[in-house]
Amino acid sequence: MDTTVTNPPVPLTEREPLARHTSWRIGGPARFYAEVARPDEAAALARWAADAGLPLVWVGGGTNLLARDAGFPGLVARFRGQAWRVDEHADGATLHVEAGAPMAGTARRVGAMGLTGLEWAEGVPGTIGGAVFGNAGCYGGDIAGQLEAVTLLVGAATEEWPAARMGYAYRTSALKDGRRGGMVHAATSLQTPPLILSAALRMGRGHPAEIAATMRRIAAERKGKTPWGSSCGSVFKNPPGNSAGRLIEQAGLKGRRVGAAEISPKHANYIVNLGGASSDDVLGLIELAKAEVLRQFGVELELEVRVL
């Protein structure tokens, strides 16, 4: 343990490679890395980081994150709580679920109970918290359409926000917008960002067999579109009335490589780590795609992923 940073409230790992915690399998070492399973642990860790003068970034499953090879000079932490319960009521139910629960696994679990509303999330990687943070969605559904309320750790205090306060728009929220356009900087992180602790999701009722059939169809369609290899899913948001993948393909960039990163020949809105890709390789392809789509079509692509 660094002698200048002492008495953490939970075990820390020093110089933890962030490549172990991102689906791109890219990222240098965080000065410190920690995982917590309870809200009180998260609050204690946030207080400790602030007292120690350490920038703190909360992450989910790392499925929407590009960590730079230089690493992060502060604390990267993950909330692992996965508790859940269902409150039944006359016109459906409310699912209360902690942010560390897997998005797709949760969708399957409640679907088997005959609860509808999350079928679209079959195969969606990452956690409930990450989905709430970025307004995850596909196949006609999204978190914004299901969320009733979210419980947050703001500083060391717990707050409950109604869904309206999340400021949802396509693939973004008030929380994500606060990241300065998707870039997370150590210099701006000393004001500890809010941590999503849990969500309350509105659920309907249906027949388990019909829900399962819908999810099988979605799973098959998703599998047919998803390139093999380490990636973060869609790199760019779809522009209004258009498709980022289609624009990148029409720009002639499918299969283009920088180092060991490649714009997928199968789906042009995916950048795949072919093995040993660096963050600069990925960022090089991101800048190339943005520049060519702007030059050829006058459309400015916007990142869906965060860059740490």
Secondary structure, 3 states (H helix, E strand, C coil): CCCCCCCCCCCCEEEEEHHHHCCCCCCCEEEEEEEECCHHHHHHHHHHHHHHCCCEEEECCCCCEECCCCCEEEEEEEECCCCEEEEEECCEEEEEEECCCEHHHHHHHHHHCCEECCHHHCCCCCEHHHHHHHCCEECCEEHHHCEEEEEEEECCEEEEEEHHHHCCECCECHHHHCCCCCECCHHHCCCCCCEEEEEEEEEEECCHHHHHHHHHHHHHHHHHHCCCCECCCCCECCCCCCCHHHHHHHCCCCCCEECCEEECCCCCCCEEECCCCCHHHHHHHHHHHHHHHHHHHCCCCCECCEEC
